Amino acid sequence: MTGVWRVRQETRREIEGFLSIGPVQVAELDLDAEEAEEAKRAGGAEEAKGAELRPGPGSPPVTSGAVFVLVRRAGRPIGTVLGRVPEGADPTEVLAGLARKLPGGEPPEPLPRPPSTSVVVATRERADQLARALDSLLAQDHPDFEIVVVDNAPVTGETRELVERKYGERVRYVCEPVPGLAIAHNRGLAAVRGEVIAFTDDDVVADPRWLTELTAPFATDPRLGCATGLILPARLRTPAQVLLESHGGFAKGFTPRTYDPTEPPADEPLFPFTAGRFGSGANMAFRTSALRAAGGFDPATGAGTPARGGDDLYGFVRVLAQGQRLRYTPHALVWHHHRETWRDLETQAYGYGAGLTAYLTAILVNRPALLPAFLVRLPGGLAHARGLTAVRATAVPATTGGGGGDGGDVTDGTGPAMGVPGGHDSRTHPWPRRLSRLQRRGMLYGPVGYLRARRALRTVGLEVR
């Protein structure tokens, strides 16, 4: 009983600390390359010239306080900074001064015309969020695309009514009665017409150039089977949203990278089994023929099944196992609405752990030839899992910037950093023991959940491949 009491007290203290986390504004700052150089040379207040500060999607205008800023140069994302605007100061001037410290990067090359693309959005009883996502998708600058909404195991007719009433022929509606995100995505895969199929969620707002940036690389690389992009927080209003982003969020940095199974990356000894490094399901695209050849997603994975997740990771590895390349591009941006409460974080922590080991189980069950490679990497994988779920009771100051994949400080340019949010995928900031325990429990449950999901699918006549 003493141990149980101690755990409860510890969790109570963690929740109290969690509730003390304050909100952070979200904004974006666009620096034009030529004007930025002139402003930098001029110095002082002139540094703000050529910079346009805008609030993040659905956010009010920026005022004093902490601000998480996406920095663009000539329209393309180059990094993030986390700044504090003093009372009475000009937010653009303060944040532009921090933003100009980021590496400029190479000038962007002209993009080829992207191939025809189908965008699939799986949803379930979230019509309000879906409408926001669809509005952003219909504003894409891609020259040739369609949108398919897959209504997964609907309870009401709200989603169908929304699509037919508000979007008419601009959006296609498909119903999938069997619950499960992978099942819904497979239904979308069967229905699409595009050469490339892109997936996103109903809780995102897509940048106007998202689809073009994500799919254009397929036009020039015949071996490209998959592409992923950048995911940033649309809001950091609640402690849960700030804490999740402090733990790395969904972003994978600002450095483009191509993963080739014929040339395994030297800095990724667990490749390709650490598929979470490649991206996330809210921002991914596949060459349609390659995904179909891989059999689509394993229907026993994903949200809405006992496996809890892992469907996107499974898709990445299956395409790589066919010899196809995967490319991550930070220029393909969506803004994600993180969950808002402590209970949401508990659910996510458990689900992420379960989804990770469920997807690994799915890979080994469906591709037993990968077992020798998996066993060789198993010791390193266990160490990686321990690091992924480690408790971090004290914050490690982040470094200013983000051009190489890091996040930024909370600073006004004159004082020390305040610690949250942290570097993208760096996981160097406080993470409660309660959430770490839940992640590890989820990892233990994942294989069981996957096998339960397979059994459940047999009752509805679905084939697991």
C-alpha positions as CSV (number, residue, x, y, z in Angstrom):
1,M,0.0,0.0,0.0
2,T,2.9,2.3,0.7
3,G,4.1,2.0,-2.9
4,V,0.6,2.7,-4.3
5,W,0.3,5.7,-2.0
6,R,3.7,7.0,-3.1
7,V,2.7,6.7,-6.8
8,R,-0.5,8.5,-6.2
9,Q,1.2,11.3,-4.4
10,E,3.8,11.6,-7.2
11,T,1.1,11.7,-9.8
12,R,-0.7,14.4,-7.9
13,R,2.5,16.5,-7.8
14,E,3.1,16.0,-11.5
15,I,-0.5,17.1,-12.3
16,E,0.0,20.2,-10.1
17,G,3.2,21.1,-12.0
18,F,1.4,20.3,-15.3
19,L,-1.4,22.7,-14.5
20,S,1.2,25.5,-13.8
21,I,2.3,25.5,-17.5
22,G,1.3,28.7,-19.1
23,P,0.0,29.2,-22.7
24,V,2.3,30.1,-25.6
25,Q,1.2,32.0,-28.6
26,V,1.7,30.5,-32.1
27,A,2.7,32.7,-35.0
28,E,4.6,32.6,-38.3
29,L,7.2,35.2,-39.5
30,D,8.0,35.4,-43.2
31,L,11.4,36.8,-44.2
32,D,12.0,37.7,-47.8
33,A,15.6,36.7,-48.7
34,E,16.8,39.9,-50.3
35,E,15.0,42.3,-47.9
36,A,16.2,40.2,-44.9
37,E,19.9,40.7,-45.9
38,E,19.4,44.5,-46.3
39,A,17.6,44.7,-43.0
40,K,20.3,42.6,-41.2
41,R,23.0,45.0,-42.5
42,A,21.0,48.0,-41.4
43,G,20.6,46.7,-37.9
44,G,18.5,48.2,-35.1
45,A,14.8,48.7,-35.8
46,E,15.4,48.3,-39.5
47,E,15.7,44.6,-38.8
48,A,12.0,44.3,-38.9
49,K,11.8,45.5,-42.5
50,G,10.9,42.7,-45.0
51,A,9.4,40.6,-42.2
52,E,5.7,39.9,-42.0
53,L,4.3,38.5,-38.7
54,R,1.0,36.5,-38.8
55,P,-0.8,34.6,-36.0
56,G,-1.0,30.9,-36.4
57,P,-4.1,29.2,-37.7
58,G,-7.1,30.3,-35.7
59,S,-5.0,32.4,-33.3
60,P,-5.5,36.1,-32.4
61,P,-2.9,38.7,-33.2
62,V,0.4,38.4,-31.4
63,T,0.8,40.4,-28.2
64,S,3.3,40.4,-25.3
65,G,4.4,37.1,-23.8
66,A,5.8,33.8,-25.0
67,V,5.5,33.2,-28.7
68,F,6.3,30.0,-30.7
69,V,7.2,31.2,-34.2
70,L,7.6,29.4,-37.5
71,V,10.1,31.3,-39.6
72,R,9.8,31.3,-43.3
73,R,12.2,32.6,-45.9
74,A,10.7,33.4,-49.3
75,G,7.6,31.5,-48.1
76,R,9.3,28.2,-47.2
77,P,9.8,27.1,-43.5
78,I,13.4,27.3,-42.3
79,G,13.1,26.9,-38.5
80,T,11.4,27.9,-35.3
81,V,12.2,30.3,-32.5
82,L,10.6,30.6,-29.1
83,G,10.7,34.2,-28.0
84,R,9.2,36.4,-25.3
85,V,7.8,39.8,-26.4
86,P,8.2,42.4,-23.6
87,E,5.2,44.5,-22.6
88,G,4.8,47.5,-25.0
89,A,7.4,46.1,-27.5
90,D,6.8,45.6,-31.2
91,P,6.3,41.8,-31.6
92,T,7.5,41.9,-35.2
93,E,10.7,43.7,-34.3
94,V,11.5,41.4,-31.4
95,L,10.8,38.2,-33.1
96,A,12.4,39.2,-36.4
97,G,15.6,39.9,-34.5
98,L,15.6,36.3,-33.2
99,A,14.5,34.8,-36.5
100,R,17.5,36.4,-38.4
101,K,19.9,34.3,-36.3
102,L,18.6,31.2,-38.0
103,P,20.8,29.7,-40.8
104,G,19.4,30.8,-44.1
105,G,19.8,27.5,-45.9
106,E,20.2,26.9,-49.6
107,P,18.0,28.9,-52.0
108,P,15.0,26.7,-53.0
109,E,15.1,25.1,-56.4
110,P,12.1,25.3,-58.7
111,L,9.7,22.4,-58.1
112,P,8.6,20.2,-61.0
113,R,5.0,19.9,-61.8
114,P,3.6,17.5,-59.3
115,P,1.8,14.3,-60.4
116,S,-2.0,13.9,-60.1
117,T,-2.8,13.4,-56.4
118,S,-5.6,12.1,-54.3
119,V,-5.9,13.4,-50.7
120,V,-7.6,11.0,-48.3
121,V,-9.0,12.2,-45.0
122,A,-10.4,9.6,-42.6
123,T,-12.8,10.9,-40.0
124,R,-15.3,9.8,-37.4
125,E,-18.0,12.1,-35.9
126,R,-15.9,15.3,-36.0
127,A,-17.7,17.4,-38.6
128,D,-16.6,20.8,-37.2
129,Q,-12.9,19.8,-37.3
130,L,-13.3,18.2,-40.7
131,A,-14.8,21.4,-42.2
132,R,-11.7,23.4,-41.0
133,A,-9.4,20.8,-42.6
134,L,-11.3,20.6,-45.9
135,D,-11.4,24.4,-46.2
136,S,-7.6,24.4,-46.0
137,L,-7.3,21.5,-48.5
138,L,-9.5,23.2,-51.1
139,A,-7.1,26.2,-50.9
140,Q,-4.1,24.1,-52.1
141,D,-2.1,25.4,-55.0
142,H,-1.6,21.9,-56.4
143,P,-2.6,21.9,-60.1
144,D,-4.3,18.4,-60.2
145,F,-5.8,16.9,-57.1
146,E,-9.0,15.4,-55.6
147,I,-10.2,15.0,-52.0
148,V,-11.8,11.9,-50.7
149,V,-13.4,11.8,-47.2
150,V,-13.7,8.3,-45.7
151,D,-16.4,8.3,-43.0
152,N,-15.2,5.5,-40.6
153,A,-17.9,3.6,-38.8
154,P,-20.3,6.6,-38.6
155,V,-22.9,6.8,-35.8
156,T,-24.7,9.7,-37.3
157,G,-25.1,11.2,-40.8
158,E,-23.3,14.5,-39.8
159,T,-20.2,13.9,-41.9
160,R,-22.1,12.8,-45.0
161,E,-24.5,15.8,-44.7
162,L,-21.5,18.2,-44.3
163,V,-19.7,16.9,-47.3
164,E,-22.8,16.9,-49.6
165,R,-24.2,20.2,-48.4
166,K,-21.1,22.3,-48.1
167,Y,-18.6,20.8,-50.5
168,G,-20.7,19.1,-53.2
169,E,-18.7,17.8,-56.1
170,R,-15.4,19.2,-54.8
171,V,-15.1,16.4,-52.2
172,R,-16.0,12.8,-52.7
173,Y,-17.6,10.9,-49.8
174,V,-16.9,7.3,-49.0
175,C,-18.3,5.3,-46.1
176,E,-16.3,2.5,-44.4
177,P,-18.5,0.7,-41.8
178,V,-15.7,-1.3,-40.1
179,P,-13.9,0.9,-37.4
180,G,-10.1,1.4,-37.7
181,L,-7.9,4.0,-39.2
182,A,-5.9,1.6,-41.3
183,I,-9.2,0.1,-42.6
184,A,-10.4,3.6,-43.5
185,H,-7.2,4.4,-45.3
186,N,-7.4,1.2,-47.3
187,R,-10.9,2.0,-48.3
188,G,-9.6,5.4,-49.5
189,L,-6.7,3.6,-51.3
190,A,-9.2,1.5,-53.2
191,A,-11.2,4.5,-54.3
192,V,-8.6,7.1,-55.4
193,R,-7.6,7.9,-59.0
194,G,-4.3,9.9,-58.5
195,E,-0.8,8.7,-59.3
196,V,0.1,9.8,-55.7
197,I,-2.1,9.3,-52.6
198,A,-1.7,11.7,-49.7
199,F,-3.1,11.3,-46.2
200,T,-3.8,13.8,-43.5
201,D,-6.1,14.0,-40.5
202,D,-9.3,15.9,-39.8
203,D,-7.6,17.9,-37.0
204,V,-5.1,19.7,-39.2
205,V,-4.9,22.9,-41.2
206,A,-2.8,22.5,-44.3
207,D,-0.4,25.2,-45.5
208,P,-1.5,26.3,-49.1
209,R,1.7,24.8,-50.6
210,W,1.5,21.6,-48.5
211,L,0.4,19.2,-51.3
212,T,2.6,20.6,-54.0
213,E,5.7,20.5,-51.8
214,L,4.9,17.0,-50.5
215,T,4.2,15.4,-53.9
216,A,6.5,17.2,-56.4
217,P,9.5,15.0,-55.5
218,F,7.6,12.0,-57.0
219,A,7.8,13.6,-60.4
220,T,11.6,13.4,-60.6
221,D,12.5,10.2,-58.6
222,P,10.9,7.0,-60.0
223,R,12.1,5.1,-56.9
224,L,10.4,7.4,-54.5
225,G,7.6,5.4,-52.8
226,C,6.8,7.6,-49.8
227,A,7.1,11.2,-48.7
228,T,6.5,12.9,-45.3
229,G,6.4,16.5,-44.2
230,L,6.5,18.9,-41.3
231,I,3.9,19.0,-38.5
232,L,3.7,22.0,-36.2
233,P,1.3,22.9,-33.4
234,A,-1.7,25.0,-34.4
235,R,-2.3,26.0,-30.8
236,L,-0.4,25.9,-27.6
237,R,-3.2,27.2,-25.4
238,T,-3.4,24.4,-22.8
239,P,-0.8,22.7,-20.6
240,A,-1.3,19.5,-22.5
241,Q,-0.6,21.1,-25.8
242,V,2.6,22.8,-24.5
243,L,3.8,19.7,-22.8
244,L,3.3,17.5,-25.8
245,E,5.3,19.9,-28.0
246,S,8.0,20.1,-25.3
247,H,8.4,16.3,-25.6
248,G,9.1,16.7,-29.3
249,G,5.6,16.9,-30.8
250,F,5.3,15.5,-34.3
251,A,8.0,17.6,-36.0
252,K,11.1,16.0,-37.5
253,G,13.1,19.1,-38.0
254,F,13.9,21.4,-41.0
255,T,16.5,19.4,-42.9
256,P,15.2,17.5,-46.0
257,R,16.3,13.9,-46.0
258,T,16.0,10.9,-48.3
259,Y,16.0,7.3,-46.8
260,D,17.2,4.7,-49.3
261,P,17.1,1.0,-48.2
262,T,20.0,0.2,-50.6
263,E,22.1,2.7,-48.6
264,P,21.1,2.5,-45.0
265,P,21.9,5.7,-43.1
266,A,25.0,5.4,-40.9
267,D,23.4,7.5,-38.2
268,E,20.3,5.3,-37.9
269,P,21.6,1.9,-36.7
270,L,18.0,0.7,-36.1
271,F,16.9,1.5,-39.7
272,P,14.2,0.9,-40.8
273,F,12.6,-0.2,-37.6
274,T,12.6,3.3,-36.0
275,A,10.0,4.3,-38.5
276,G,8.8,7.1,-36.2
277,R,11.9,9.0,-37.4
278,F,10.5,9.2,-40.9
279,G,7.3,11.2,-40.2
280,S,3.7,10.7,-39.1
281,G,0.4,9.8,-40.5
282,A,-1.1,13.3,-40.5
283,N,1.4,14.3,-43.2
284,M,2.3,11.5,-45.6
285,A,2.0,10.5,-49.2
286,F,2.7,7.4,-51.2
287,R,3.1,6.5,-54.9
288,T,-0.3,4.8,-55.3
289,S,1.0,1.8,-57.2
290,A,3.7,1.2,-54.5
291,L,1.3,1.3,-51.6
292,R,-1.1,-1.0,-53.5
293,A,1.7,-3.4,-54.3
294,A,2.6,-3.4,-50.5
295,G,-0.9,-4.5,-49.7
296,G,-1.9,-1.1,-48.2
297,F,-2.0,-0.7,-44.4
298,D,-2.4,-3.6,-42.1
299,P,-6.1,-3.4,-41.0
300,A,-5.2,-4.8,-37.6
301,T,-3.2,-1.6,-36.8
302,G,-4.2,2.0,-36.2
303,A,-6.5,4.0,-34.0
304,G,-9.9,2.5,-33.5
305,T,-8.5,-1.1,-33.2
306,P,-7.2,-2.9,-30.1
307,A,-3.7,-2.2,-31.5
308,R,-4.2,1.5,-30.8
309,G,-1.9,2.8,-33.6
310,G,1.2,2.0,-35.8
311,D,-0.6,1.9,-39.1
312,D,1.5,4.8,-40.6
313,L,4.8,3.2,-39.4
314,Y,3.8,-0.1,-40.9
315,G,3.2,1.6,-44.3
316,F,6.6,3.3,-44.2
317,V,8.5,0.1,-43.5
318,R,6.5,-2.0,-46.0
319,V,7.3,0.5,-48.8
320,L,11.0,0.6,-47.8
321,A,11.1,-3.2,-47.8
322,Q,10.1,-3.1,-51.4
323,G,13.3,-1.1,-52.2
324,Q,11.5,2.2,-52.6
325,R,12.9,5.4,-51.1
326,L,11.2,7.7,-48.5
327,R,11.7,11.4,-48.5
328,Y,11.1,13.8,-45.6
329,T,10.6,17.5,-46.6
330,P,10.0,20.2,-44.1
331,H,8.6,22.5,-46.8
332,A,5.4,20.4,-46.8
333,L,3.7,21.8,-43.7
334,V,0.5,21.1,-41.8
335,W,-0.6,22.6,-38.5
336,H,-1.9,20.1,-36.0
337,H,-4.4,20.7,-33.3
338,H,-2.9,18.8,-30.3
339,R,-5.2,17.3,-27.7
340,E,-6.1,19.6,-24.8
341,T,-6.2,17.7,-21.5
342,W,-4.1,15.6,-19.1
343,R,-6.4,12.7,-19.7
344,D,-5.8,13.1,-23.5
345,L,-2.0,12.9,-22.8
346,E,-2.5,9.7,-20.8
347,T,-4.5,8.2,-23.6
348,Q,-1.9,9.3,-26.2
349,A,1.1,8.0,-24.1
350,Y,-0.4,4.6,-23.8
351,G,-1.5,4.5,-27.4
352,Y,1.9,5.6,-28.8
353,G,3.6,2.8,-26.8
354,A,1.0,0.2,-27.9
355,G,1.1,1.4,-31.6
356,L,4.9,1.1,-31.7
357,T,5.2,-2.5,-30.7
358,A,2.0,-3.4,-32.5
359,Y,3.4,-2.2,-35.8
360,L,6.7,-4.1,-35.1
361,T,4.6,-7.2,-34.5
362,A,2.7,-6.6,-37.7
363,I,5.9,-6.3,-39.7
364,L,7.3,-9.5,-38.4
365,V,4.0,-11.4,-38.8
366,N,3.5,-10.2,-42.4
367,R,7.2,-10.1,-43.4
368,P,9.0,-12.9,-41.5
369,A,12.0,-12.5,-43.8
370,L,12.7,-9.3,-41.8
371,L,13.1,-11.3,-38.5
372,P,16.9,-11.8,-38.7
373,A,17.5,-8.0,-39.3
374,F,15.1,-7.2,-36.4
375,L,16.9,-9.6,-34.0
376,V,20.3,-8.0,-34.8
377,R,18.9,-4.6,-34.0
378,L,16.9,-5.8,-30.9
379,P,19.4,-4.7,-28.2
380,G,19.7,-1.3,-29.7
381,G,15.9,-1.1,-30.1
382,L,15.4,-1.9,-26.4
383,A,17.8,0.9,-25.5
384,H,16.0,3.2,-27.8
385,A,12.7,2.3,-26.2
386,R,14.1,3.0,-22.7
387,G,15.3,6.4,-23.9
388,L,12.0,7.2,-25.6
389,T,10.1,6.7,-22.4
390,A,12.6,8.0,-19.9
391,V,11.4,10.3,-17.1
392,R,12.9,13.8,-17.3
393,A,12.4,15.7,-14.1
394,T,14.4,18.8,-15.0
395,A,14.5,20.9,-18.1
396,V,17.6,21.1,-20.2
397,P,17.9,24.6,-21.9
398,A,17.3,24.4,-25.6
399,T,19.4,26.2,-28.1
400,T,18.1,29.2,-30.1
401,G,17.2,28.4,-33.6
402,G,15.7,25.5,-35.5
403,G,17.3,25.5,-38.9
404,G,18.9,22.1,-38.3
405,G,15.9,20.5,-36.7
406,D,16.1,22.1,-33.2
407,G,13.5,24.2,-31.5
408,G,14.3,27.6,-29.8
409,D,14.5,29.3,-26.4
410,V,12.0,31.3,-24.6
411,T,14.0,34.5,-24.5
412,D,13.8,38.2,-25.1
413,G,17.3,38.1,-26.5
414,T,18.8,39.4,-23.2
415,G,18.1,36.6,-20.7
416,P,18.3,32.8,-20.3
417,A,15.9,30.3,-21.8
418,M,12.8,29.2,-20.0
419,G,12.7,25.6,-21.2
420,V,9.4,24.9,-23.0
421,P,8.6,24.1,-25.7
422,G,11.8,22.3,-26.6
423,G,13.7,21.1,-29.6
424,H,11.9,19.1,-32.2
425,D,12.2,15.4,-31.4
426,S,15.0,16.2,-28.9
427,R,12.9,15.1,-25.8
428,T,15.1,17.1,-23.4
429,H,12.4,18.7,-21.3
430,P,10.3,17.5,-18.3
431,W,8.1,14.5,-19.0
432,P,6.0,13.1,-16.1
433,R,6.7,9.7,-14.7
434,R,3.0,8.8,-15.0
435,L,3.2,9.3,-18.8
436,S,6.4,7.3,-19.0
437,R,4.8,4.4,-17.2
438,L,1.8,4.5,-19.5
439,Q,4.1,4.5,-22.6
440,R,5.9,1.4,-21.3
441,R,2.7,-0.4,-20.4
442,G,1.5,0.3,-23.9
443,M,4.6,-1.2,-25.4
444,L,4.0,-4.4,-23.4
445,Y,0.4,-4.5,-24.5
446,G,1.0,-3.7,-28.2
447,P,1.7,-7.2,-29.5
448,V,-1.3,-8.5,-27.6
449,G,-3.5,-5.7,-29.0
450,Y,-2.3,-6.5,-32.5
451,L,-3.2,-10.2,-32.2
452,R,-6.6,-9.3,-30.7
453,A,-7.2,-7.0,-33.6
454,R,-6.4,-9.7,-36.1
455,R,-8.9,-12.1,-34.4
456,A,-11.5,-9.4,-34.4
457,L,-11.1,-8.8,-38.2
458,R,-11.8,-12.4,-38.9
459,T,-15.3,-11.9,-37.4
460,V,-16.1,-9.3,-40.1
461,G,-14.5,-11.2,-42.9
462,L,-11.5,-8.9,-43.5
463,E,-8.2,-10.3,-44.7
464,V,-5.0,-9.4,-42.9
465,R,-2.0,-9.2,-45.3
